[in-house]
Amino acid sequence: MVVRMNNVKNCRMNKYCYALIFTIFSFSKYAVNAQVAKTVFLPKCGIPTRWASQVDVEHPLPDYPRPQMQRDNWINLNGLWDYAITNERNVLPDIYSGKILVPFPIESSLSGVRKGLTRSQILWYKRNVKISGIKSDERLLLHFGAVDYKATIYVNGKLIGTHEGGYTSFSLDISHVVKRGDNEIVVKVYDPTDDGINPHGKQSLNPGNIYYTASSGIWQTVWLERVPSSYVSDVTIASDIDSGYVKINVATVDCLGKGDSIKISCSDGTSAIGALKGDMKLLIKSPHLWTPDDPFLYDLNISLIRNNKVIDVVNSYFGMRKISVKKDSTGVDRIFLNNKYVYNLGVLDQGFWPDGLYTAPTDDALKFDIAICKKMGFNTIRKHIKIESDRWYYHADKLGVIVWQDFVNPNVKLLPSAKKAFEDQVEETIKQLYNHPCITTWVLFNEKWGQYDQQRLTRWVKEKDPSRLVNGHSGELLYVNNQLRSPAPDAYIDADLTDIHSYPYPRNAPSLDGKARVLGEYGGIGVSVDGHKWNDLETGWGYDGTISPSAMLSQYEDMMDSIIILERDGLSASIYTQPFDVESEQNGLISYDRQVAKVPLEKLQAINNRILNRISSIGATHENIIIDVMDTTVVSYNVRMDEFKNGRNDSVFLRRLTVEANKRSQLDEVQLIANRYLKGLKNPFAEENLRFITKFTKNVNDTGFSILYNNVNRVNAILGPDEAEACITACIENSEIKPYIDEQKHPEWDEIKKRISRFGPLGKETLLQAQVFYSINLKDYNLFSEVASEWYNTYGKNRKWVTDFLINTMSWYLFLDCKDTSALTIAIAWIQKVVERSPSPDNYDTYANLLYKTGEKDKAIEIQEIAVKLHTGDGNISELITHLEKMKKGEPTWDN
């Protein structure tokens, strides 16, 4: 098995250091977190939020979804839709699988489906809607808050339009195809998540570590809106506190010009009537400024008038505020809000929910996340690589929190189409969120994820929106445990801020004239809350391990003392990671289900006020927030083991004790307790129980083995493809092969074959796989040539655990040490398929070296040139060039 590193990049570096080591019999240990395949509506969520039970199946998320362009005449289409998943991209399905609750992603428990999509699958939605009819002077608009990723819309069987971009809203005029009575709406969705060109944020088809479960399909509100044939289509609002004006631009559809006008009325009593083209200005006398202390908002009424008659009305709001970088009284560049220095004390909010994933269960839940951040004493939220629904920003406007808004990073493969998809999404994001006063800063890139053309894009964003700061790259300088991981020669070109990330302890950003210094991420203190974890079988992680709540409070206080010193030295902002746990990350101040605060909120607020009260107050939130505080009572493992030995056998106790024993590496006790737990299970096929079985079933004599072996299809229907086989083959290896391999250098494969024949095809697969990895490990290339093709063609190419990365690494080791032509030919066939699926520089490099070693010099040079061309600039570009130069000179590319 290849030694697993933190990321693929590190693995590739080790490849060149010849430090990766093969050990056999571990490859079948499954590493893919497949999505769950359930069809029962609203399946149980392991750790639901308090709002999950409040979801109205008939009317989920009923609030008007666009508070800054609100009309009265609308119909919410959230609720139960028919759904289907197909492998055909252009044919509407004849049969739908069941019901899905819109607007919750199909992977979420609140959707009622909780099933994932692969790159080759299409998700379909269908719903019938009764419409009373469209008058000649009316239009009917179909609005989507967000659909991830590519949406194609049909109404009554006719193609209406498409939209690409999983984070922004779009609207379609369906007036010409609707009829009186029943109308059928069909939505076709393609979402490859991180396996495509699309911006996808923290979503992954294989979630783990800092990446989370995908959110595919419709994940924001769908609604119909009846408007006049001429109507207001968009409103852009920009405030100027220095002059006291607010500038308003109103876009319309099918207005005549002559006889048509716009009337704007503000809640302070001012109003104006103007032409349809150009900006209109309202003079706001003694403007009431928007701040986190006092988030004052002006109401705005916009009327479209034709021949002295109002034909369309839109209600909106705005805030008067200004953001800038200026020098303070000591000459230090700082972040100024409304011409006053305001320290941005923030948190990094991922915007994930255990029950709804990208979608909050209710509007109150959405509001809660912002309110509790203020309750903890923060005045800023960095919304991390996700665009929220408009109502989130509405609550941020109303409650008063400064928002740094990340753009959703481009796919890191950086194909030309990925760059276009990213820039299209950035432009739509700026346009959609432009009017929200809470947003003060755009964050272009994060930690070099898909970074390119940084100067051009920073300038472009400023041109699109000169009213906000642009953080051109948050964390391009990344420190982990005091080590700089990503040096950059010109990290902050044309940006308004210098921004570093430092885990876990804070440090200051570089000082550059005209730029404010900010700490874009730090902290990540991990505390695990039993009973409130995404996966109760895993400890989870924090950036510096997991510790006790009291230690967390002490470390946080120490960090804030450091922040105070750094602020005096010129720091203008700091963003703590993070307010809530997310899936495997246990570094939140509050548990993932928002049920438990790891330290008392009032203590956090008091600590945070040490810095904010020196500079400006933030105003405590008026929201009534009730949340439990973590129980710090500790019961030792030895005490629990004594209880177990004395006969305690309730399921919750046994399950948690198994996890604790595993964490302490007490493997004999793990198996003893786990088998006791499994023998008492009433429903082994519940998802959480099957995950327990696959984690703690280690050999063929364990209780869980027979459950898996006798129910492969049923298990895979719940856990996903290959999950049962992965565990079964691992058990066969551990029990029937590994002990004999360990005892002798040259195993008696015939004897092993007889012993595992009782396991049928899975036994044969296990044997072939063992022989393949054994042959590479001990350089027995005759054996490899005998078994490798049969293993790969019959089993390996169809298994999820046989990844492209694994094939690449195996092929590389064959290149390094093997001189057997037949074995190298097999490796070439393997890596050629990998390159077709994953055209990365790493894969091309392996392919080229193998070709070169077998004498195909010209083709090898051609392939290696592709590897160099595809490389994005990080990692081993020098090695790729060195290989190319040696190939051209006819020299060996590696010292064997």
RAKATA-V8327 format. One record per pair of residues at least 24 apart in sequence whose C-alpha atoms are under 6 Angstrom apart, sorted by the first residue. I is the first residue (numbers start at 1). GAP is how many residues later the second one is. D is the distance in Angstrom with one decimal. If there is no record, write none. Layout:
i = (I & I)
gap = (GAP & GAP)
d = (D & D)
This chain:
i = (1 & 1 & 22 & 24 & 24 & 25 & 25 & 28 & 28 & 29 & 29 & 30 & 30 & 32 & 33 & 34 & 35 & 35 & 35 & 36 & 36 & 36 & 36 & 37 & 37 & 37 & 38 & 39 & 41 & 42 & 42 & 42 & 43 & 43 & 45 & 45 & 47 & 47 & 48 & 48 & 49 & 51 & 52 & 61 & 66 & 68 & 68 & 69 & 69 & 69 & 70 & 70 & 71 & 73 & 74 & 74 & 75 & 75 & 76 & 77 & 77 & 78 & 78 & 81 & 81 & 82 & 82 & 83 & 83 & 84 & 84 & 85 & 85 & 86 & 86 & 87 & 87 & 103 & 103 & 103 & 103 & 104 & 104 & 104 & 105 & 105 & 105 & 105 & 108 & 108 & 108 & 109 & 110 & 110 & 119 & 122 & 122 & 123 & 123 & 124 & 124 & 125 & 125 & 126 & 126 & 127 & 127 & 128 & 128 & 129 & 129 & 130 & 130 & 131 & 131 & 132 & 133 & 137 & 137 & 138 & 138 & 138 & 139 & 139 & 139 & 139 & 139 & 140 & 140 & 140 & 140 & 140 & 141 & 141 & 141 & 141 & 141 & 142 & 142 & 142 & 143 & 143 & 143 & 144 & 144 & 144 & 145 & 145 & 145 & 146 & 146 & 147 & 147 & 147 & 148 & 148 & 149 & 150 & 150 & 151 & 151 & 152 & 152 & 153 & 153 & 154 & 154 & 155 & 155 & 156 & 156 & 167 & 189 & 197 & 197 & 199 & 199 & 199 & 199 & 201 & 201 & 230 & 230 & 231 & 237 & 239 & 244 & 244 & 245 & 245 & 245 & 246 & 246 & 247 & 247 & 248 & 248 & 249 & 259 & 259 & 260 & 260 & 261 & 262 & 262 & 262 & 263 & 263 & 264 & 264 & 265 & 265 & 266 & 266 & 267 & 267 & 289 & 289 & 290 & 290 & 290 & 292 & 292 & 292 & 293 & 293 & 295 & 319 & 333 & 334 & 334 & 343 & 343 & 344 & 344 & 345 & 345 & 345 & 345 & 345 & 346 & 346 & 346 & 346 & 346 & 347 & 347 & 347 & 347 & 347 & 348 & 348 & 348 & 348 & 348 & 349 & 349 & 349 & 350 & 367 & 374 & 375 & 376 & 376 & 376 & 377 & 377 & 397 & 402 & 403 & 403 & 404 & 405 & 405 & 406 & 406 & 407 & 410 & 411 & 412 & 412 & 440 & 441 & 441 & 441 & 442 & 442 & 443 & 444 & 444 & 445 & 446 & 446 & 446 & 447 & 447 & 448 & 455 & 469 & 470 & 470 & 471 & 471 & 474 & 474 & 475 & 475 & 475 & 517 & 517 & 518 & 518 & 518 & 518 & 519 & 520 & 520 & 521 & 521 & 522 & 522 & 523 & 523 & 524 & 524 & 525 & 526 & 526 & 527 & 528 & 534 & 537 & 540 & 540 & 540 & 541 & 541 & 542 & 542 & 549 & 596 & 596 & 596 & 597 & 597 & 598 & 598 & 675 & 694 & 698 & 699 & 699 & 699 & 700 & 729 & 785 & 804 & 812 & 815 & 841 & 841 & 841)
gap = (25 & 26 & 755 & 749 & 750 & 708 & 745 & 698 & 702 & 697 & 701 & 696 & 771 & 174 & 173 & 686 & 80 & 81 & 685 & 78 & 79 & 682 & 683 & 78 & 680 & 681 & 75 & 74 & 71 & 67 & 68 & 70 & 66 & 69 & 64 & 310 & 485 & 546 & 307 & 545 & 544 & 310 & 309 & 301 & 324 & 248 & 249 & 245 & 246 & 247 & 244 & 245 & 243 & 153 & 150 & 151 & 148 & 149 & 147 & 145 & 146 & 24 & 144 & 45 & 46 & 43 & 44 & 41 & 42 & 39 & 40 & 37 & 38 & 35 & 36 & 34 & 35 & 115 & 116 & 117 & 118 & 115 & 252 & 255 & 110 & 111 & 112 & 114 & 247 & 248 & 249 & 246 & 245 & 246 & 73 & 67 & 68 & 65 & 66 & 63 & 64 & 61 & 62 & 59 & 60 & 57 & 58 & 55 & 56 & 53 & 54 & 51 & 52 & 49 & 50 & 48 & 47 & 91 & 92 & 89 & 90 & 91 & 36 & 87 & 88 & 89 & 90 & 33 & 34 & 35 & 85 & 86 & 31 & 32 & 33 & 83 & 84 & 29 & 30 & 82 & 28 & 79 & 80 & 25 & 26 & 78 & 24 & 75 & 76 & 73 & 74 & 70 & 71 & 72 & 68 & 69 & 42 & 39 & 40 & 37 & 38 & 35 & 36 & 33 & 34 & 31 & 32 & 29 & 30 & 27 & 28 & 220 & 28 & 214 & 221 & 209 & 210 & 211 & 212 & 184 & 207 & 24 & 25 & 81 & 198 & 81 & 39 & 40 & 37 & 38 & 39 & 35 & 36 & 33 & 34 & 31 & 32 & 30 & 47 & 48 & 45 & 46 & 44 & 41 & 42 & 43 & 39 & 40 & 37 & 38 & 35 & 36 & 33 & 34 & 31 & 32 & 31 & 32 & 29 & 30 & 31 & 108 & 109 & 326 & 325 & 326 & 105 & 118 & 183 & 182 & 238 & 229 & 230 & 36 & 229 & 33 & 34 & 35 & 228 & 229 & 32 & 34 & 35 & 228 & 229 & 34 & 228 & 229 & 230 & 231 & 34 & 227 & 228 & 229 & 230 & 33 & 34 & 35 & 34 & 28 & 247 & 246 & 225 & 228 & 229 & 228 & 231 & 41 & 36 & 35 & 36 & 37 & 37 & 38 & 36 & 37 & 37 & 40 & 39 & 37 & 38 & 28 & 27 & 28 & 29 & 28 & 29 & 28 & 28 & 29 & 28 & 27 & 28 & 29 & 28 & 29 & 28 & 38 & 27 & 25 & 26 & 24 & 26 & 25 & 46 & 24 & 25 & 26 & 54 & 55 & 53 & 54 & 55 & 56 & 55 & 54 & 55 & 54 & 55 & 54 & 55 & 53 & 54 & 53 & 63 & 62 & 60 & 61 & 59 & 58 & 49 & 122 & 44 & 45 & 46 & 44 & 45 & 44 & 45 & 49 & 32 & 33 & 34 & 32 & 33 & 31 & 32 & 28 & 33 & 33 & 32 & 35 & 36 & 31 & 37 & 38 & 30 & 34 & 35 & 26 & 29 & 30)
d = (5.9 & 5.8 & 5.6 & 5.4 & 5.8 & 6.0 & 5.9 & 5.2 & 5.6 & 5.8 & 5.9 & 5.3 & 5.6 & 5.8 & 5.4 & 5.1 & 5.6 & 4.9 & 6.0 & 5.8 & 5.0 & 5.3 & 5.1 & 4.7 & 5.6 & 4.8 & 5.6 & 5.3 & 4.0 & 5.9 & 5.4 & 3.7 & 5.7 & 5.8 & 5.8 & 6.0 & 5.9 & 6.0 & 5.4 & 6.0 & 4.7 & 6.0 & 5.8 & 5.7 & 5.8 & 4.2 & 6.0 & 5.6 & 5.7 & 5.3 & 5.5 & 5.1 & 5.6 & 5.8 & 5.5 & 4.3 & 5.6 & 5.1 & 4.5 & 5.3 & 5.0 & 5.2 & 5.9 & 5.7 & 5.2 & 5.6 & 5.0 & 5.4 & 4.6 & 5.9 & 5.1 & 5.6 & 4.7 & 5.6 & 5.2 & 4.6 & 6.0 & 5.4 & 4.5 & 5.1 & 5.7 & 5.0 & 6.0 & 5.9 & 5.0 & 5.3 & 5.7 & 5.2 & 6.0 & 5.2 & 5.8 & 5.4 & 5.7 & 5.5 & 4.3 & 5.8 & 5.3 & 6.0 & 5.0 & 5.7 & 4.7 & 5.5 & 5.0 & 5.6 & 4.4 & 5.8 & 5.3 & 5.3 & 4.5 & 5.5 & 5.1 & 4.9 & 4.5 & 5.5 & 5.2 & 5.2 & 4.5 & 5.8 & 5.0 & 5.7 & 4.2 & 4.6 & 5.3 & 5.9 & 5.3 & 5.8 & 5.4 & 6.0 & 5.8 & 5.0 & 5.8 & 4.7 & 5.6 & 4.6 & 6.0 & 5.6 & 5.1 & 5.6 & 5.2 & 4.8 & 4.4 & 5.7 & 5.3 & 5.5 & 5.5 & 4.7 & 4.4 & 4.7 & 5.2 & 6.0 & 5.1 & 5.2 & 4.3 & 5.9 & 5.2 & 4.9 & 4.9 & 5.6 & 5.2 & 5.6 & 4.8 & 5.7 & 5.0 & 6.0 & 4.8 & 5.9 & 5.0 & 5.6 & 4.7 & 6.0 & 4.9 & 5.7 & 6.0 & 5.6 & 4.5 & 5.8 & 5.7 & 4.7 & 5.5 & 5.2 & 5.4 & 5.0 & 5.5 & 5.9 & 5.5 & 5.5 & 5.8 & 5.4 & 5.5 & 4.5 & 5.7 & 5.7 & 5.3 & 5.7 & 4.6 & 5.6 & 5.1 & 4.7 & 5.6 & 5.3 & 5.6 & 4.5 & 5.2 & 5.7 & 4.9 & 6.0 & 5.8 & 5.1 & 5.7 & 4.7 & 5.8 & 5.1 & 5.8 & 4.7 & 5.8 & 5.1 & 5.0 & 5.7 & 5.6 & 5.5 & 5.4 & 4.2 & 5.3 & 5.7 & 4.8 & 4.5 & 4.8 & 5.5 & 5.1 & 5.0 & 5.6 & 5.4 & 5.6 & 5.7 & 4.4 & 5.4 & 5.6 & 5.5 & 5.7 & 5.4 & 5.4 & 4.1 & 5.1 & 6.0 & 4.4 & 5.1 & 4.7 & 4.5 & 5.9 & 5.5 & 4.9 & 6.0 & 6.0 & 5.2 & 5.1 & 6.0 & 5.1 & 5.7 & 5.1 & 5.9 & 6.0 & 5.8 & 5.2 & 5.5 & 4.7 & 4.2 & 5.6 & 5.1 & 5.1 & 5.5 & 4.6 & 4.7 & 5.1 & 5.9 & 6.0 & 4.4 & 5.7 & 5.2 & 5.9 & 5.9 & 4.1 & 5.3 & 5.5 & 4.6 & 5.6 & 4.9 & 6.0 & 4.7 & 5.0 & 5.9 & 4.6 & 5.7 & 4.9 & 6.0 & 4.8 & 4.7 & 5.9 & 5.8 & 5.9 & 5.7 & 5.6 & 5.6 & 5.5 & 5.3 & 5.8 & 5.8 & 4.3 & 4.6 & 5.1 & 5.7 & 5.7 & 5.5 & 4.7 & 6.0 & 4.6 & 5.9 & 5.3 & 4.9 & 5.7 & 5.3 & 5.9 & 5.6 & 5.4 & 4.9 & 4.9 & 5.0 & 5.0 & 4.0 & 5.7 & 5.7 & 5.0 & 5.9 & 4.8 & 5.7 & 5.6 & 5.3 & 5.3 & 5.7 & 5.0 & 5.8 & 4.8 & 5.4 & 5.8 & 4.7 & 5.9 & 5.9 & 5.0 & 5.7 & 5.9 & 5.1 & 4.1 & 5.9 & 5.4 & 5.5 & 5.5 & 5.2 & 5.8 & 5.9 & 5.7 & 4.1 & 5.6 & 5.6)
